[in-house]
Amino acid sequence: MKRVISSLLIATALVGSAIQPAAARDHHHHDNTGRVIAGGVAAGVVGGLIGGAIANSGPRYVDGPRYVEPAPRCWYEDRDVRNRYDGGYHTETVRVCE
């Protein structure tokens, strides 16, 4: 999308620069500077409107309200754990979550 907008802006600038020398070359008795400036401003406004419309024409995603389950509370505790080899117990630090 950025390539399209930048190419439109470059094309608008090139067209505006191509129009100005032709208008300046063709005047004989009158000063048309105001018309050239107004044409440049109008081309900029039209290019901005077209570029803005293209930039904002993408898909829109709306997230509705939804319930998000809170993350479980977890902590570490020392607990007696049964030993696999001799049937006895030993103490280990174990992560406990609600």
BALOBA-1460 file (C-alpha; in Angstrom, 3 decimals):
// residues 98
<rec num="1" residu="m" x="0.000" y="0.000" z="0.000"/>
<rec num="2" residu="k" x="2.912" y="2.352" z="0.719"/>
<rec num="3" residu="r" x="4.267" y="1.770" z="-2.770"/>
<rec num="4" residu="v" x="0.959" y="2.802" z="-4.336"/>
<rec num="5" residu="i" x="0.741" y="5.993" z="-2.284"/>
<rec num="6" residu="s" x="4.359" y="6.955" z="-2.934"/>
<rec num="7" residu="s" x="3.999" y="6.297" z="-6.659"/>
<rec num="8" residu="l" x="0.864" y="8.473" z="-6.773"/>
<rec num="9" residu="l" x="2.658" y="11.298" z="-4.982"/>
<rec num="10" residu="i" x="5.638" y="11.050" z="-7.330"/>
<rec num="11" residu="a" x="3.349" y="11.013" z="-10.372"/>
<rec num="12" residu="t" x="1.492" y="14.070" z="-9.080"/>
<rec num="13" residu="a" x="4.772" y="15.918" z="-8.560"/>
<rec num="14" residu="l" x="6.011" y="15.018" z="-12.039"/>
<rec num="15" residu="v" x="2.760" y="16.099" z="-13.697"/>
<rec num="16" residu="g" x="2.786" y="19.355" z="-11.749"/>
<rec num="17" residu="s" x="6.378" y="20.100" z="-12.770"/>
<rec num="18" residu="a" x="5.605" y="19.255" z="-16.405"/>
<rec num="19" residu="i" x="2.574" y="21.575" z="-16.487"/>
<rec num="20" residu="q" x="4.317" y="24.620" z="-15.048"/>
<rec num="21" residu="p" x="6.981" y="25.130" z="-17.761"/>
<rec num="22" residu="a" x="4.367" y="24.714" z="-20.506"/>
<rec num="23" residu="a" x="2.159" y="27.348" z="-18.883"/>
<rec num="24" residu="a" x="5.099" y="29.689" z="-18.321"/>
<rec num="25" residu="r" x="6.252" y="29.239" z="-21.925"/>
<rec num="26" residu="d" x="2.864" y="29.969" z="-23.469"/>
<rec num="27" residu="h" x="2.050" y="33.301" z="-21.819"/>
<rec num="28" residu="h" x="2.625" y="36.311" z="-24.015"/>
<rec num="29" residu="h" x="1.185" y="39.411" z="-22.444"/>
<rec num="30" residu="h" x="-0.270" y="38.266" z="-19.138"/>
<rec num="31" residu="d" x="1.316" y="36.995" z="-15.953"/>
<rec num="32" residu="n" x="-0.262" y="33.583" z="-15.153"/>
<rec num="33" residu="t" x="1.690" y="32.895" z="-11.969"/>
<rec num="34" residu="g" x="-1.479" y="32.802" z="-9.859"/>
<rec num="35" residu="r" x="-3.093" y="30.224" z="-12.098"/>
<rec num="36" residu="v" x="-0.004" y="27.997" z="-11.967"/>
<rec num="37" residu="i" x="0.154" y="28.170" z="-8.173"/>
<rec num="38" residu="a" x="-3.575" y="27.458" z="-7.877"/>
<rec num="39" residu="g" x="-3.194" y="24.479" z="-10.229"/>
<rec num="40" residu="g" x="-0.325" y="23.106" z="-8.138"/>
<rec num="41" residu="v" x="-2.304" y="23.492" z="-4.913"/>
<rec num="42" residu="a" x="-5.355" y="21.852" z="-6.486"/>
<rec num="43" residu="a" x="-3.249" y="18.941" z="-7.761"/>
<rec num="44" residu="g" x="-1.773" y="18.489" z="-4.275"/>
<rec num="45" residu="v" x="-5.202" y="18.489" z="-2.654"/>
<rec num="46" residu="v" x="-6.629" y="16.020" z="-5.163"/>
<rec num="47" residu="g" x="-3.576" y="13.767" z="-4.820"/>
<rec num="48" residu="g" x="-3.880" y="13.868" z="-1.036"/>
<rec num="49" residu="l" x="-7.566" y="12.958" z="-1.184"/>
<rec num="50" residu="i" x="-6.945" y="10.055" z="-3.540"/>
<rec num="51" residu="g" x="-3.950" y="8.829" z="-1.527"/>
<rec num="52" residu="g" x="-5.906" y="9.050" z="1.737"/>
<rec num="53" residu="a" x="-8.823" y="7.146" z="0.260"/>
<rec num="54" residu="i" x="-6.519" y="4.388" z="-0.968"/>
<rec num="55" residu="a" x="-4.666" y="4.200" z="2.357"/>
<rec num="56" residu="n" x="-7.911" y="3.867" z="4.340"/>
<rec num="57" residu="s" x="-9.623" y="1.376" z="2.040"/>
<rec num="58" residu="g" x="-8.228" y="-1.781" z="3.712"/>
<rec num="59" residu="p" x="-10.267" y="-4.313" z="5.668"/>
<rec num="60" residu="r" x="-11.403" y="-3.365" z="9.128"/>
<rec num="61" residu="y" x="-11.507" y="-5.806" z="11.986"/>
<rec num="62" residu="v" x="-13.728" y="-5.094" z="14.970"/>
<rec num="63" residu="d" x="-13.243" y="-7.103" z="18.131"/>
<rec num="64" residu="g" x="-16.424" y="-7.579" z="20.077"/>
<rec num="65" residu="p" x="-16.515" y="-7.806" z="23.835"/>
<rec num="66" residu="r" x="-15.216" y="-11.118" z="25.073"/>
<rec num="67" residu="y" x="-14.336" y="-12.755" z="28.343"/>
<rec num="68" residu="v" x="-10.663" y="-13.360" z="28.902"/>
<rec num="69" residu="e" x="-9.909" y="-15.893" z="31.599"/>
<rec num="70" residu="p" x="-7.293" y="-14.551" z="34.006"/>
<rec num="71" residu="a" x="-3.967" y="-16.340" z="34.228"/>
<rec num="72" residu="p" x="-3.653" y="-18.785" z="37.118"/>
<rec num="73" residu="r" x="-1.819" y="-17.689" z="40.253"/>
<rec num="74" residu="c" x="1.329" y="-19.745" z="40.761"/>
<rec num="75" residu="w" x="3.948" y="-19.950" z="43.520"/>
<rec num="76" residu="y" x="6.675" y="-22.283" z="44.763"/>
<rec num="77" residu="e" x="6.393" y="-24.427" z="47.900"/>
<rec num="78" residu="d" x="8.601" y="-26.954" z="49.608"/>
<rec num="79" residu="r" x="6.725" y="-30.254" z="49.698"/>
<rec num="80" residu="d" x="7.512" y="-33.779" z="50.766"/>
<rec num="81" residu="v" x="7.725" y="-35.997" z="47.688"/>
<rec num="82" residu="r" x="7.802" y="-39.811" z="47.784"/>
<rec num="83" residu="n" x="11.090" y="-41.290" z="46.680"/>
<rec num="84" residu="r" x="10.737" y="-43.816" z="43.826"/>
<rec num="85" residu="y" x="13.591" y="-46.059" z="44.823"/>
<rec num="86" residu="d" x="13.254" y="-46.798" z="48.530"/>
<rec num="87" residu="g" x="9.700" y="-45.668" z="49.371"/>
<rec num="88" residu="g" x="10.927" y="-42.829" z="51.601"/>
<rec num="89" residu="y" x="10.285" y="-39.104" z="51.321"/>
<rec num="90" residu="h" x="12.448" y="-36.122" z="50.490"/>
<rec num="91" residu="t" x="11.729" y="-32.384" z="50.191"/>
<rec num="92" residu="e" x="11.490" y="-30.678" z="46.774"/>
<rec num="93" residu="t" x="10.536" y="-27.191" z="45.707"/>
<rec num="94" residu="v" x="7.353" y="-27.600" z="43.635"/>
<rec num="95" residu="r" x="5.448" y="-25.067" z="41.549"/>
<rec num="96" residu="v" x="1.824" y="-24.864" z="42.694"/>
<rec num="97" residu="c" x="-0.956" y="-23.171" z="40.700"/>
<rec num="98" residu="e" x="-4.578" y="-22.478" z="41.565"/>
